[in-house]
Amino acid sequence: MKVVRQYIFVMFCASVLFAQESSEYRLKAAFVERFTRFVTWPQEHMLKDPVVIGVSGDAVIFLEMKSFFESVKIQNHPVEVRNILPGSSYVDFDIILVGKNEQLTVADVKRKIGTKAVLIIGDTPEMAGCGAMFAFSLVGGKLRFLINNGEIERSGLKASAVLLNSATVVKTNDEARK
């Protein structure tokens, strides 16, 4: 009986953690959609049908992004969410979300996309200093975001003043050292 209670307790804790993580990622999905309202892609890389979001990381973030964008468009375009697997082609991605539990780094993503204007979003605040254009941060239990405007400009994307004024603006680690 004691073993059964322990098992039930462990399963309960796991489901609570999954629900908390799931709700956090659903909110992050909404942020991703909101970011795109205030970002302009260059003419040669304008968004098309469908907008393709690549997600690296654990299954929870991928499933939440996929579920959220089944009914939500980006700039009036349907959205396709793809899991980034080893050996994936990066040619079709318009947005890439680099998950916190992932071996794939922001530097890897930047190498693989080359000069294409792709919005790179990091799941942890440290990723903004490593070259992500946006990064999420939990502060006092609230979801916040950081913007690396230098990386946005280098990619050819443009962030509106509204977005820049709503976030903590950071620099890439290399820029901060200068």
C-alpha positions as a printed Julia matrix, in Angstrom:
178×3 Matrix{Float64}:
  0.0    0.0     0.0
  2.87   2.37    0.85
  4.43   1.75   -2.57
  1.1    2.55   -4.26
  0.83   5.85   -2.34
  4.4    6.76   -3.28
  3.69   5.98   -6.92
  0.52   8.09   -6.87
  2.41  10.95   -5.23
  5.2   10.8    -7.81
  2.7   10.71  -10.67
  0.8   13.65   -9.16
  4.01  15.7    -8.85
  4.96  14.86  -12.43
  1.53  15.91  -13.72
  1.69  19.2   -11.78
  5.15  19.93  -13.2
  3.96  19.03  -16.7
  0.92  21.34  -16.32
  3.09  24.21  -15.08
  5.62  23.74  -17.87
  2.82  23.3   -20.42
  1.13  26.54  -19.36
  4.48  28.37  -19.44
  5.11  27.19  -23.01
  1.58  28.11  -24.09
  2.26  31.64  -22.87
  5.6   31.61  -24.71
  3.78  30.58  -27.89
  1.51  33.62  -27.49
  4.59  35.81  -27.02
  6.12  34.42  -30.24
  2.98  35.4   -32.15
  3.02  38.86  -30.54
  6.7   39.4   -31.4
  5.9   38.89  -35.08
  3.42  41.76  -34.99
  6.28  44.14  -34.26
  9.05  42.64  -36.4
  9.51  43.37  -40.09
 11.29  40.92  -42.38
 13.4   42.3   -45.27
 11.81  42.28  -48.73
 13.86  39.3   -49.95
 12.78  37.18  -46.96
  9.16  38.24  -46.55
  6.9   35.78  -44.73
  5.02  33.36  -46.95
  2.44  30.57  -46.62
  2.99  28.82  -44.35
  5.18  30.59  -41.8
  7.48  27.82  -40.57
  8.53  27.7   -36.92
 11.31  25.3   -35.99
 11.38  24.16  -32.37
 14.31  22.45  -30.7
 14.05  21.11  -27.19
 11.87  18.77  -25.24
  8.56  17.42  -26.47
  6.46  19.69  -24.23
  7.56  22.92  -25.9
  7.12  21.45  -29.38
  3.63  20.1   -28.61
  2.5   23.36  -27.0
  3.75  25.42  -29.96
  2.12  23.04  -32.42
 -1.19  23.09  -30.51
 -1.21  26.88  -30.13
 -0.48  27.62  -33.77
 -3.12  25.21  -35.13
 -5.66  28.01  -34.66
 -3.44  31.11  -34.75
 -1.97  32.82  -37.81
  1.11  35.02  -38.06
  0.56  38.19  -40.09
 -2.42  36.47  -41.77
 -0.33  33.45  -42.78
 -1.02  29.9   -41.62
  1.7   28.46  -39.4
  3.5   25.13  -39.55
  5.47  24.08  -36.48
  8.28  21.57  -37.06
 10.46  19.74  -34.6
 14.14  20.37  -35.32
 15.86  17.0   -35.44
 19.55  16.25  -35.99
 20.26  16.66  -39.68
 17.2   18.89  -40.25
 17.36  21.4   -43.07
 17.03  25.0   -41.87
 16.17  26.4   -45.27
 12.42  26.76  -44.68
 12.39  28.22  -41.17
 11.16  31.76  -40.61
 11.34  31.5   -36.81
 13.43  29.18  -34.63
 12.83  28.61  -30.94
 15.88  27.12  -29.22
 14.72  25.18  -26.16
 16.47  25.2   -22.81
 16.98  21.44  -22.66
 18.66  21.28  -26.02
 22.15  20.47  -27.2
 21.58  22.72  -30.22
 23.02  26.14  -29.44
 22.13  29.56  -30.8
 25.57  29.64  -32.46
 24.74  26.33  -34.22
 21.47  27.79  -35.48
 23.15  30.95  -36.75
 25.75  28.89  -38.66
 23.06  26.72  -40.23
 20.77  29.56  -41.38
 23.59  31.58  -42.91
 22.41  34.97  -44.14
 18.69  34.22  -44.19
 16.59  36.53  -42.01
 15.28  34.11  -39.38
 13.89  35.25  -36.05
 15.82  33.3   -33.38
 14.21  33.06  -29.96
 15.95  31.54  -26.94
 14.13  29.81  -24.12
 16.53  31.13  -21.45
 17.82  34.66  -20.73
 21.45  33.63  -21.36
 20.61  32.92  -25.0
 20.12  36.64  -25.7
 23.78  37.23  -24.88
 24.74  34.33  -27.16
 23.06  35.75  -30.26
 19.34  35.02  -29.94
 17.23  38.02  -30.96
 14.67  37.42  -28.24
 14.96  35.37  -25.06
 12.5   34.52  -22.32
 13.1   35.21  -18.65
 11.06  34.32  -15.57
 11.23  37.17  -13.04
  9.26  36.85   -9.83
  7.11  34.16  -11.41
  6.25  36.39  -14.39
  7.33  35.81  -17.96
  9.46  38.61  -19.39
 11.55  38.9   -22.51
 14.9   40.26  -23.55
 15.78  41.73  -26.93
 19.18  41.73  -28.58
 18.61  44.53  -31.09
 22.15  44.25  -32.48
 21.39  40.69  -33.59
 18.02  41.73  -34.99
 19.66  44.45  -37.09
 22.5   42.16  -38.25
 19.93  39.66  -39.54
 18.13  42.3   -41.61
 15.01  42.16  -39.45
 13.62  45.3   -37.83
 11.97  45.54  -34.41
  9.53  48.37  -33.77
 10.11  50.94  -31.06
  7.05  49.6   -29.24
  8.76  46.23  -28.88
 12.12  47.72  -27.93
 10.49  49.85  -25.23
  8.65  46.83  -23.79
 11.7   44.68  -23.12
 15.08  44.62  -21.52
 17.56  45.33  -24.31
 20.81  43.35  -24.13
 23.94  42.98  -26.22
 25.68  39.89  -27.54
 28.5   38.86  -25.19
 31.1   39.94  -27.8
 29.51  43.4   -28.09
 29.37  43.83  -24.32
 33.12  43.2   -24.03
 34.01  46.05  -26.43
